[in-house]
């Protein structure tokens, strides 16, 4: 099976062109291929598929084999893949994901995609839709006790669940310990992604992320969007900001006109390979 490894500011996935390849058990394949040292090594597996309602379809499987609804960095990588590998000549494409239809605008130069702007849709704040098992119409500043400490949490869905926590310095957080506990906390019926965020100023955020089903990753596009939404709702930032993650920088905007969140950043090929039959 032919595959391509790609990364969006360090968030690396294995991409399979399902116009040409057949993947019968993507969950198991994601576990095997994602292993460092014994596999390709990645945050998960992404299938690029035909779609009856969009230009392309996407399914994403985390490194633990669980299927996720959405990945912002993966959408940009797919845009670069389908354009530069000749599956489309469009610079505006639609992509059907587990979180619904997404629209992507490709910035091209010399036949190459140098960045992609993604319409991530409207943030979901209703706790029953995030989902988070807490009362109320919005979860901002709920005090969650974890490991003897209390953390005010802010819950947002960008097609997948996010728990945003503001801290003085994300680099001081014991992310492997704290991230795992919060990801699997009983108030999150579908588990959650966890973002630790510092607001540098009203247009600059710094973030580390613990991804549901993958652990700490260098970047998370939906997490960056959730971080900006939480920052705006708590009065810490304006609606357009640069979000710096360990793998690089994303530009994120929460538009007041349509309530949609827009994210822009790069995508890069790492290498192509052939996975042997197991």
SVG drawing of the C-alpha trace seen along z (x, -y; Angstrom):
<svg xmlns="http://www.w3.org/2000/svg" viewBox="-28 -43 41 53">
<polyline fill="none" stroke="black" stroke-width="0.4" points="0.0,0.0 1.4,-3.4 1.3,-6.1 2.5,-9.7 3.6,-11.2 2.8,-14.9 2.9,-17.4 1.2,-20.7 3.4,-22.6 4.6,-19.4 1.2,-17.6 2.2,-14.6 -0.1,-12.0 0.1,-9.2 -2.1,-9.9 -3.5,-7.2 -5.1,-8.0 -8.2,-5.9 -8.9,-6.7 -6.2,-4.2 -5.8,-2.1 -8.2,-0.1 -7.9,-0.2 -10.1,2.6 -9.3,2.0 -8.1,-1.6 -8.2,-1.5 -5.8,1.4 -3.6,0.0 -3.4,-3.4 -2.1,-1.7 0.6,0.3 1.7,-2.5 1.8,-5.2 4.2,-3.3 7.6,-5.0 10.6,-2.8 8.4,0.2 6.2,-1.7 6.2,-4.9 5.7,-7.0 2.9,-9.6 0.0,-11.1 -2.4,-8.9 -3.8,-7.9 -5.8,-10.0 -7.8,-8.5 -8.4,-10.7 -11.7,-9.4 -14.3,-10.1 -17.4,-11.9 -20.9,-12.2 -21.4,-15.7 -18.0,-17.3 -14.8,-17.4 -13.2,-15.0 -13.8,-13.1 -11.6,-12.6 -11.5,-10.0 -9.0,-10.3 -7.8,-7.7 -5.6,-8.6 -2.5,-6.7 -4.5,-4.6 -6.9,-3.5 -9.8,-5.7 -11.6,-7.6 -11.8,-11.4 -14.3,-13.8 -11.9,-16.4 -8.3,-17.6 -7.6,-21.2 -4.0,-20.5 -5.0,-17.4 -7.4,-19.4 -4.6,-21.7 -2.4,-18.7 -5.2,-17.1 -5.5,-20.4 -1.9,-20.3 -1.9,-16.6 -4.9,-16.7 -3.7,-19.8 0.0,-19.0 -0.7,-15.3 -3.1,-16.2 -6.4,-15.1 -7.8,-18.6 -6.8,-21.9 -9.2,-23.9 -7.9,-26.4 -11.1,-26.4 -12.3,-22.9 -14.9,-21.3 -14.0,-18.5 -16.5,-16.3 -15.3,-15.4 -16.8,-13.7 -17.6,-17.2 -19.4,-18.2 -18.5,-20.0 -15.4,-22.2 -14.3,-24.8 -10.7,-25.3 -8.9,-28.1 -5.5,-27.2 -2.8,-29.9 -0.6,-28.8 2.6,-29.9 4.4,-28.3 2.1,-25.3 2.7,-24.7 0.5,-25.2 2.3,-27.4 -0.6,-27.9 -4.3,-26.9 -7.1,-28.9 -9.8,-26.7 -13.4,-27.7 -13.7,-25.7 -17.4,-26.6 -19.0,-28.0 -17.8,-27.0 -20.3,-25.0 -20.6,-26.1 -23.7,-24.2 -22.3,-21.6 -24.6,-18.9 -23.1,-19.3 -19.4,-19.6 -20.1,-17.2 -19.3,-17.9 -21.5,-16.6 -22.0,-19.9 -25.2,-22.0 -25.7,-25.4 -25.7,-26.9 -22.0,-27.5 -19.0,-26.3 -16.6,-29.1 -14.5,-29.1 -15.9,-25.9 -13.6,-24.9 -12.3,-21.4 -10.4,-19.6 -7.6,-17.4 -4.8,-15.9 -5.4,-18.2 -5.4,-21.3 -8.3,-23.4 -8.3,-24.5 -10.9,-26.8 -11.9,-25.1 -13.5,-26.5 -15.3,-24.0 -15.6,-24.5 -16.4,-22.1 -14.8,-22.8 -16.4,-19.6 -14.4,-17.8 -14.3,-18.5 -11.8,-20.9 -11.0,-21.9 -9.1,-25.2 -7.1,-26.1 -5.3,-29.4 -1.9,-29.2 1.0,-31.4 3.4,-29.3 2.4,-26.2 6.0,-25.0 5.7,-24.6 2.7,-22.2 3.2,-18.5 1.3,-17.7 1.7,-13.9 0.2,-13.6 -2.4,-16.3 -3.4,-16.0 -4.2,-12.3 -6.3,-12.8 -8.4,-15.6 -8.8,-13.8 -10.4,-10.8 -12.2,-12.7 -15.8,-11.5 -17.4,-14.8 -16.2,-14.2 -18.3,-11.3 -16.3,-11.2 -13.0,-12.2 -11.5,-15.6 -8.6,-17.4 -6.9,-19.7 -5.2,-23.0 -3.0,-24.9 -2.9,-28.6 -1.1,-31.8 -2.4,-35.0 0.7,-37.1 -1.3,-40.0 -4.6,-40.5 -3.2,-39.2 -0.7,-36.6 -1.4,-33.3 1.0,-30.5 -0.4,-27.0 0.5,-23.4 -1.9,-20.6 -2.8,-17.2 -4.7,-15.5 -7.4,-12.9 -6.2,-9.5 -2.7,-10.7 -1.1,-12.4 1.0,-15.5 1.4,-16.7 3.3,-19.6 0.2,-21.3 -3.6,-21.1 -5.6,-23.2 -9.0,-22.8 -7.3,-23.3 -5.9,-26.7 -9.4,-27.7 -10.9,-26.6 -8.2,-28.6 -9.0,-31.8 -12.7,-31.3 -12.2,-30.8 -9.8,-33.8 -12.4,-36.1 -15.2,-34.9 -13.2,-35.6 -12.1,-39.0 -8.5,-38.1 -8.0,-38.5 -9.4,-40.1 -11.0,-38.1 -7.9,-37.7 -4.7,-36.3 -1.5,-34.4 -1.4,-31.1 2.1,-29.8 2.4,-26.1 5.4,-23.9 5.5,-23.0 4.9,-26.5 2.3,-29.3 -1.3,-29.5 -3.3,-32.5 -6.8,-32.3 -9.8,-34.6 -13.3,-34.3 -15.4,-36.4 -18.2,-38.4 -20.0,-38.5 -20.8,-34.8 -19.6,-33.5 -17.2,-31.1 -13.6,-30.5 -11.0,-30.7 -7.6,-29.2 -4.6,-29.6 -1.2,-27.8 1.2,-25.7 1.3,-22.0 4.4,-20.0 5.2,-16.7 7.7,-14.6 8.1,-11.4 6.4,-8.8 6.6,-5.0 5.1,-1.6 3.6,0.3 4.0,4.1 1.1,6.5 0.7,7.7"/>
</svg>
